[in-house]
């Protein structure tokens, strides 16, 4: 397995003038320019007394500069601690402290809301938006920052040449600490080695593609899914990456796709469901469309035509559309299948850096999340029929949780497999089907297992349902439903609410076994809160 930084080194040597990291509508940096910036930071880190293995936190919104700072820490072989910029100041400070970070790279507005006394081990704060030292408590580091240009000029008196780049290749060393969730209790900092990331890059190059192209990056880089699939893998493959900087609206997404015309899209269900609502559903809902789609010999051609229009709106070059990070609505996936989008749904988690299973369009089995990229087993007496915990092992799996030995022990089986906490089955072809989270499992009064995600998929087929969440309330199956926009506008009083709730419950229960039928539907008037990856924050509604 080749170290991913050595693959990046190859791209710097081969394509120094090619755009590498670009802010959509803003600044663009070539592979050669990125390499020069990384070298300047390496010289600064050394002069400042930062040691190999020291922790450096990075808290900021997606940008080309964010990406360069990440790589700068990586090539110096310090440990990068990317933190999502949406936590409270108290939560952010807790993670910086817990990670033992000695340097903070942060957006100025984020730093403005933090207090230096909350971060006693942090020596200095550098802006993640521009070359500015925001705060320092260390004279040596401040001096190194002021002298960084002179240090660079002294080392390269005849000018920096990208061909001189030579990056480290220690696969075993710790590269990243990535915190998986909120900041209460004992934080779970997932430790990922350079080998873990190198393994995923190698897998993606062997299965998705290994030729330079262009890509629109829309996912949070502080999450391992966006980090690996929209940044590290394409960067090591010679892509020009355009960072949107935020979760895009359908309008911004389509505009960027038509300008950049990528061949690969990596995204989450939340974005694709918005695209479905704003672009695809209107195409399928006109009277003419309904008439044509009802004629058997016209139906296939009609759906194929809709699919082509969607791909044209996405730039006309998309060959692979990867969806991951959260479950995809059955209703949306069934439409994607009808209109023949080249989509696939993968499965993974931070501890898998991030992929555990995947399959390319054309071989992907609808409703599944692909086949194991290394090894997966189902902890069940009948893995094809009875859901059991999905367990995995391979070179991509985490080294463990930072300063959390109890979590380390709980996450491993006695024979060394990683416990995902997810329930699933696997067919005879090796395709993995997710059935839900073990913690979300509901035990019925008759002792039957009820999988909330399966009930939610049935709810989402109802034309009045936009979002759904199924919970255990006192031993009863209760569904929280956020209705579609046109339905929500009609719910003006309690009587209308009750009628809609009863309609949704009765129609959904027709398609559920008796033991998992819904006892009550409650209408909610705002969409559910979600994680940056698009998963509903289930714990908020228990």
ABEGO torsion letter per residue (X at the ends): XBBAAAAAAAAAAABAABBABBBBGBBBBBAAAAAAAAAAAAAAAAAAGBBBGBBBBBBBBBBAAAAAAAAAAAAAGBBBBBBBAABBAAAAAAAAAAAGBABBBBBAAAAAABBAAABAABABBBBAABBBBABBABAAAAAAAAAAAAAAAAABAAEBBAAABBBBABAABBABBBBABBABEBBBBBBBBAAAAAAAAAAAAAAAEABBBBBBBABBAABAAAAAAAAAAAAAAGBBBBBAGBBBBAAAAAAAAAAAGBABBBBBAAAAAAAAAAAAAAAAABAAAAAAAABAAAAAAAAAAAAAAAAAAAGGABABBBBBGBBBBAAAAAAAAAAGBBBBBBBBBAAAOABABBBBBGABBBGBAEBBABBBBBBBABAAABBBBBBBBEAABBAEBBGBAAAAAAABBAAGBBBAGBBBBBBAAGBBBBAEBAAABBBBAAGBBBBAAAAAAAAAABAABABBBBBBBGGBBBBBBBBBAAAAAABABAAAAAAAAAAAAAAAAAABBAAABBABBBBBABBBBBBAAGBBBAAAAX
